[in-house]
């Protein structure tokens, strides 16, 4: 919510669960404040191979993939990307 005005959107895709209620419970348990959607085979094909979880795909506002980060992503990492080149 802090960066809504900065063209930032976080969206989670879950492949581990098939039941919406399980996903809702997981999201609540993990205190996630961003939307989570169920991924399927067609989503996996579009995203590409993920050999590490979590894998984060960073897109610019035009929809171009600009970075793939494997492993845990911190708020500081995202903010550094957002403000890179703006000083």
Backbone as CSV, one residue per row, in Angstrom:
resi,resn,N_x,N_y,N_z,CA_x,CA_y,CA_z,C_x,C_y,C_z
1,UNK,0.814,-1.201,0.000,0.000,0.000,0.000,0.854,1.260,0.000
2,UNK,1.999,1.180,0.630,2.888,2.333,0.769,3.318,2.898,-0.586
3,UNK,3.439,2.040,-1.604,3.966,2.479,-2.893,2.938,2.444,-4.022
4,UNK,1.646,2.496,-3.708,0.622,2.441,-4.747,0.815,3.526,-5.794
5,UNK,1.177,4.712,-5.367,1.335,5.829,-6.284,2.581,5.690,-7.154
6,UNK,3.396,4.691,-6.940,4.650,4.530,-7.665,4.568,3.451,-8.745
7,UNK,3.379,3.135,-9.227,3.192,2.120,-10.265,3.728,0.760,-9.851
8,UNK,3.546,0.398,-8.607,4.002,-0.893,-8.110,2.802,-1.763,-7.787
9,UNK,2.835,-2.983,-8.280,1.805,-3.952,-7.932,2.495,-5.260,-7.574
10,UNK,2.095,-5.833,-6.470,2.600,-7.142,-6.066,1.449,-8.121,-6.222
11,UNK,1.731,-9.225,-6.890,0.734,-10.264,-7.110,1.404,-11.604,-6.870
12,UNK,0.830,-12.405,-6.019,1.381,-13.729,-5.743,0.663,-14.791,-6.552
13,UNK,1.416,-15.758,-7.047,0.841,-16.897,-7.759,1.228,-18.153,-6.987
14,UNK,0.236,-18.924,-6.594,0.455,-20.119,-5.792,0.255,-21.356,-6.655
15,UNK,1.261,-22.224,-6.662,1.163,-23.481,-7.398,1.040,-24.675,-6.453
16,UNK,1.305,-24.467,-5.166,1.330,-25.563,-4.194,-0.059,-26.040,-3.788
17,UNK,-1.054,-25.193,-3.930,-2.404,-25.510,-3.478,-3.353,-25.525,-4.669
18,UNK,-4.383,-26.338,-4.566,-5.411,-26.390,-5.611,-6.760,-25.907,-5.093
19,UNK,-6.875,-25.799,-3.777,-8.135,-25.416,-3.158,-8.072,-23.959,-2.697
20,UNK,-9.047,-23.177,-3.122,-9.082,-21.748,-2.803,-9.101,-21.520,-1.290
21,UNK,-9.823,-22.342,-0.563,-9.899,-22.162,0.894,-8.550,-22.389,1.564
22,UNK,-7.765,-23.344,1.064,-6.420,-23.561,1.604,-5.539,-22.340,1.353
23,UNK,-5.679,-21.750,0.167,-4.903,-20.554,-0.168,-5.294,-19.409,0.759
24,UNK,-6.597,-19.214,0.956,-7.061,-18.143,1.846,-6.503,-18.320,3.258
25,UNK,-6.513,-19.555,3.738,-5.983,-19.826,5.079,-4.484,-19.525,5.143
26,UNK,-3.752,-19.929,4.116,-2.311,-19.668,4.059,-2.032,-18.163,4.033
27,UNK,-2.772,-17.442,3.202,-2.599,-15.987,3.091,-2.872,-15.322,4.439
28,UNK,-3.922,-15.749,5.108,-4.239,-15.196,6.431,-3.140,-15.519,7.441
29,UNK,-2.672,-16.771,7.436,-1.620,-17.178,8.374,-0.327,-16.395,8.161
30,UNK,-0.010,-16.098,6.903,1.238,-15.410,6.566,1.089,-13.888,6.561
31,UNK,-0.124,-13.400,6.855,-0.414,-11.959,6.902,-0.063,-11.262,5.590
32,UNK,-0.370,-11.895,4.473,-0.085,-11.307,3.158,-1.117,-10.230,2.861
33,UNK,-0.645,-9.088,2.381,-1.545,-7.968,2.113,-1.680,-7.696,0.620
34,UNK,-1.241,-8.629,-0.202,-1.349,-8.466,-1.651,-2.158,-9.625,-2.224
35,UNK,-2.723,-9.428,-3.424,-3.567,-10.481,-4.002,-2.767,-11.739,-4.342
36,UNK,-3.402,-12.879,-4.133,-2.822,-14.177,-4.453,-3.785,-14.883,-5.403
37,UNK,-3.257,-15.452,-6.467,-4.074,-16.204,-7.417,-3.539,-17.629,-7.525
38,UNK,-4.418,-18.539,-7.912,-4.013,-19.923,-8.128,-3.375,-20.053,-9.500
39,UNK,-2.200,-20.633,-9.536,-1.526,-20.879,-10.805,-1.869,-22.263,-11.327
40,UNK,-1.877,-22.401,-12.648,-2.099,-23.703,-13.260,-1.020,-23.924,-14.319
41,UNK,-1.150,-24.983,-15.101,-0.128,-25.305,-16.095,0.065,-24.191,-17.121
42,UNK,-1.032,-23.537,-17.521,-0.890,-22.471,-18.528,-0.143,-21.266,-17.957
43,UNK,-0.362,-20.958,-16.691,0.376,-19.866,-16.042,1.847,-20.246,-15.931
44,UNK,2.120,-21.480,-15.537,3.508,-21.944,-15.413,4.233,-21.860,-16.751
45,UNK,3.547,-22.179,-17.842,4.160,-22.075,-19.171,4.511,-20.630,-19.504
46,UNK,3.643,-19.700,-19.154,3.882,-18.283,-19.444,5.028,-17.731,-18.609
47,UNK,5.097,-18.121,-17.357,6.123,-17.604,-16.454,7.477,-18.226,-16.749
48,UNK,7.484,-19.507,-17.017,8.741,-20.203,-17.245,9.113,-21.059,-16.055
49,UNK,10.220,-21.742,-16.186,10.665,-22.682,-15.165,11.052,-21.962,-13.877
50,UNK,10.570,-22.506,-12.775,10.931,-21.989,-11.458,11.600,-23.117,-10.695
51,UNK,12.911,-23.045,-10.554,13.633,-24.092,-9.850,13.850,-23.763,-8.380
52,UNK,13.507,-22.546,-7.985,13.631,-22.101,-6.596,12.342,-21.382,-6.222
53,UNK,11.860,-21.646,-5.016,10.695,-20.923,-4.520,11.095,-20.170,-3.266
54,UNK,10.693,-18.942,-3.107,9.930,-18.198,-4.101,10.815,-17.696,-5.242
55,UNK,10.196,-17.469,-6.377,10.842,-16.800,-7.501,10.028,-15.547,-7.785
56,UNK,10.698,-14.419,-7.902,10.031,-13.138,-8.118,10.369,-12.621,-9.501
57,UNK,9.325,-12.236,-10.225,9.473,-11.663,-11.559,9.114,-10.188,-11.460
58,UNK,10.021,-9.325,-11.870,9.807,-7.879,-11.791,9.539,-7.363,-13.201
59,UNK,8.390,-6.718,-13.362,8.006,-6.128,-14.643,7.950,-4.617,-14.493
60,UNK,8.282,-3.897,-15.556,8.134,-2.444,-15.523,6.676,-2.089,-15.826
61,UNK,6.295,-0.811,-15.692,4.897,-0.429,-15.934,4.404,-0.742,-17.348
62,UNK,5.314,-0.912,-18.293,4.924,-1.247,-19.662,4.725,-2.756,-19.856
63,UNK,4.980,-3.533,-18.809,4.781,-4.970,-18.874,5.991,-5.762,-19.325
64,UNK,7.159,-5.113,-19.407,8.379,-5.800,-19.823,9.063,-6.413,-18.603
65,UNK,9.457,-7.684,-18.723,10.189,-8.351,-17.656,11.573,-7.727,-17.549
66,UNK,11.908,-7.218,-16.366,13.198,-6.549,-16.193,14.138,-7.284,-15.241
67,UNK,13.611,-8.190,-14.414,14.482,-8.900,-13.472,13.767,-10.139,-12.943
68,UNK,14.556,-11.182,-12.738,14.080,-12.386,-12.058,14.947,-12.571,-10.824
69,UNK,14.314,-12.715,-9.675,15.033,-12.902,-8.403,14.592,-14.220,-7.798
70,UNK,15.543,-15.108,-7.617,15.255,-16.393,-6.991,15.570,-16.300,-5.499
71,UNK,14.657,-16.806,-4.680,14.830,-16.746,-3.237,14.013,-15.620,-2.625
72,UNK,14.205,-15.441,-1.353,13.427,-14.455,-0.601,13.751,-13.042,-1.067
73,UNK,12.711,-12.238,-1.196,12.850,-10.836,-1.592,12.424,-9.972,-0.415
74,UNK,13.244,-9.007,-0.083,12.925,-8.103,1.021,12.310,-6.811,0.490
75,UNK,11.688,-6.091,1.381,11.143,-4.776,1.034,12.265,-3.865,0.530
76,UNK,13.431,-3.965,1.160,14.570,-3.130,0.762,14.988,-3.425,-0.680
77,UNK,14.958,-4.694,-1.068,15.305,-5.078,-2.437,14.347,-4.421,-3.437
78,UNK,13.057,-4.498,-3.142,12.053,-3.915,-4.039,12.213,-2.404,-4.105
79,UNK,12.398,-1.765,-2.957,12.549,-0.310,-2.946,13.804,0.116,-3.704
80,UNK,14.872,-0.645,-3.593,16.097,-0.333,-4.331,15.834,-0.382,-5.840
81,UNK,15.094,-1.380,-6.286,14.736,-1.465,-7.708,13.867,-0.286,-8.136
82,UNK,12.901,0.055,-7.293,11.967,1.131,-7.635,12.672,2.467,-7.792
83,UNK,13.654,2.711,-6.940,14.282,4.025,-6.926,15.618,4.068,-7.650
84,UNK,16.009,2.964,-8.279,17.271,2.929,-9.035,17.224,3.956,-10.161
85,UNK,18.254,4.763,-10.253,18.339,5.755,-11.322,17.493,6.990,-11.121
86,UNK,16.870,7.135,-9.956,16.000,8.292,-9.713,16.636,9.304,-8.782
87,UNK,17.933,9.187,-8.545,18.601,10.131,-7.639,19.278,11.215,-8.417
